[in-house]
Amino acid sequence: MDPMILTGLLGTAALLALVVWSVRKKIGARRAPDILRPGNPLPRFHALDEDGKPVDSESLKGRPAVILFVRGNWCPFCSRQVADLTNYYKAINESGAHLILVTPKPLQTTRRVAHFFDVEFEFWLDESLEIARRFGLLLERGVPADHRADYGEDTLWPASLVVDANGIIRYTEFSRLIADRPNPEKFLRVLRSL
């Protein structure tokens, strides 16, 4: 191989490695917001369910809850996460826990997704992203340009919580990369330990 081409390829590879390393370092430094740390009480919040009725996080007390903050069905990683949950929702429900997905997607889309999966998830709508903003999960300009007409420009950063029956957060997984999603078996292990 020509030494000039080899030098160019090595230089490009080194530059690419540096960019990936610096991005991972920056993202890797991202940590769960303090408000959602295990041991803290779940902050009270209000949303709408998939029927458009008001719901309140205080209604969760008395039973544990698995709460997932998902971006919407336009996000392939969120769609995969919801599909993966369909294999575990019965075990989560049998543990006595609520299974709630908080999403900013429009109500009519939320209803379609709930009926499509035909599972006992509760979809709570945070269309204004007020909950995401308050919890430190707001991802500005996170919706791809080709989906902004339907979903707006901003979305939320994926996060997963397990909350005990007293409303105390016992587990938090904050996605460091958009593609990161916890294995649902983690939720079951935490629920069984409560």
C-alpha positions in Angstrom: 0.0 0.0 0.0 1.2 3.5 -0.8 2.8 5.1 2.3 0.9 8.3 1.7 -2.5 6.5 1.7 -1.5 4.5 4.8 -0.5 7.7 6.6 -3.8 9.3 5.6 -5.8 6.3 6.8 -3.9 6.1 10.1 -4.4 9.8 10.7 -8.1 9.6 10.0 -8.4 6.6 12.3 -6.6 8.4 15.0 -8.8 11.5 14.6 -11.9 9.4 14.7 -10.7 7.6 17.8 -10.1 10.9 19.5 -13.5 12.2 18.6 -15.2 9.0 19.9 -13.2 9.1 23.1 -14.0 12.8 23.8 -17.7 12.3 23.1 -17.9 9.2 25.3 -15.9 11.0 28.0 -18.4 13.9 27.9 -21.5 11.6 27.8 -20.0 9.3 30.4 -19.8 12.2 32.8 -23.5 12.6 32.5 -25.1 11.3 35.7 -28.6 10.8 37.0 -30.2 14.1 38.3 -30.0 14.4 42.1 -33.8 14.6 42.3 -34.0 11.0 41.0 -31.3 9.4 43.2 -32.1 6.2 45.1 -33.2 7.0 48.6 -35.0 10.2 47.6 -38.8 10.4 47.6 -40.3 10.4 44.2 -41.2 14.0 43.5 -44.9 14.6 43.0 -46.0 15.1 39.5 -49.2 15.3 37.4 -49.8 13.9 33.9 -52.6 12.6 31.7 -53.3 8.9 31.1 -53.9 7.5 27.7 -57.6 8.3 28.0 -56.8 12.0 28.7 -57.7 11.8 32.4 -55.5 13.5 35.0 -53.2 11.3 37.0 -51.1 12.1 40.0 -47.9 10.3 41.2 -49.3 10.3 44.7 -51.8 7.7 43.6 -48.9 5.2 43.2 -48.3 5.0 47.0 -49.3 1.7 48.5 -47.7 -0.3 45.7 -44.3 -0.3 44.2 -43.9 1.2 40.7 -41.6 0.8 37.7 -41.6 4.2 35.9 -39.9 4.6 32.6 -39.3 7.9 30.8 -39.4 7.1 27.1 -39.1 9.5 24.1 -41.8 8.0 21.8 -42.4 5.5 19.1 -40.3 7.5 16.6 -37.3 6.4 18.7 -36.1 2.9 17.7 -34.4 2.4 21.1 -37.6 3.3 23.0 -39.7 1.1 20.8 -37.3 -1.8 21.4 -37.5 -1.1 25.1 -41.3 -1.2 25.1 -41.2 -4.4 23.0 -38.8 -6.0 25.5 -41.0 -5.1 28.4 -43.9 -7.1 26.9 -42.0 -10.2 27.9 -41.7 -9.0 31.6 -44.9 -7.0 32.2 -46.8 -10.0 33.7 -44.0 -10.7 36.2 -43.8 -7.0 37.1 -47.6 -6.8 37.5 -47.6 -10.1 39.5 -45.1 -8.5 41.9 -47.8 -6.0 42.7 -46.1 -3.1 40.9 -47.5 -0.5 38.6 -45.7 -0.3 35.2 -45.8 3.3 33.9 -44.3 4.8 30.8 -44.0 8.6 30.9 -43.8 10.0 27.4 -44.1 13.4 25.7 -45.7 11.9 22.5 -49.2 13.1 21.6 -52.2 11.5 23.3 -53.6 9.9 20.2 -50.3 8.2 19.4 -50.0 7.0 23.0 -53.5 5.4 22.7 -52.5 3.6 19.5 -49.3 2.2 21.1 -51.1 1.1 24.2 -53.7 -0.8 22.1 -51.0 -2.2 19.7 -49.0 -3.8 22.5 -52.2 -5.0 24.3 -50.4 -5.0 27.7 -51.2 -3.6 31.0 -48.8 -0.7 30.9 -50.0 2.7 32.0 -49.0 5.5 29.6 -48.7 8.9 31.2 -48.4 11.9 29.0 -45.9 14.7 29.6 -46.7 16.6 26.4 -45.4 19.9 27.7 -42.2 18.3 29.0 -42.9 19.9 32.4 -42.0 16.7 34.2 -38.9 16.1 32.1 -37.7 19.7 32.7 -38.4 19.5 36.5 -36.6 16.1 36.8 -33.6 17.2 34.8 -34.5 14.9 31.9 -35.1 17.5 29.2 -33.3 16.9 25.9 -33.4 20.0 23.9 -33.6 19.6 20.1 -33.5 15.8 20.6 -36.2 14.9 18.1 -34.8 14.2 14.6 -35.7 16.8 12.1 -37.9 14.4 10.1 -40.2 13.8 13.1 -40.4 17.4 14.5 -43.7 18.2 12.6 -45.5 15.5 14.7 -43.4 15.5 17.9 -41.9 18.9 18.4 -38.2 19.7 18.7 -37.5 18.8 22.4 -37.9 15.4 24.1 -36.7 13.7 27.2 -33.6 11.8 28.2 -34.5 8.1 28.9 -34.5 7.1 32.5 -35.9 4.2 34.6 -37.0 4.2 38.2 -38.2 1.6 40.7 -40.2 3.2 43.5 -41.2 1.3 46.6 -44.8 1.3 48.1 -43.9 4.3 50.3 -42.9 6.5 47.3 -39.1 6.2 47.9 -36.9 5.7 44.8 -35.0 2.4 45.2 -33.4 2.1 41.7 -32.5 4.6 39.0 -30.9 3.9 35.7 -30.2 7.0 33.7 -29.2 6.3 30.1 -25.7 7.5 29.4 -26.2 7.1 25.7 -29.5 7.4 23.9 -29.3 3.7 23.0 -28.8 2.5 26.6 -31.8 0.8 28.1 -31.8 -1.4 31.3 -32.6 -5.0 31.1 -36.2 -5.5 32.6 -34.8 -8.3 34.8 -33.1 -5.5 36.8 -36.6 -4.1 37.7 -37.7 -7.6 38.8 -34.7 -8.1 41.0 -35.2 -4.7 42.7 -39.0 -5.4 43.1 -38.3 -8.8 44.7 -35.9 -7.2 47.2 -38.5 -4.7 48.5 
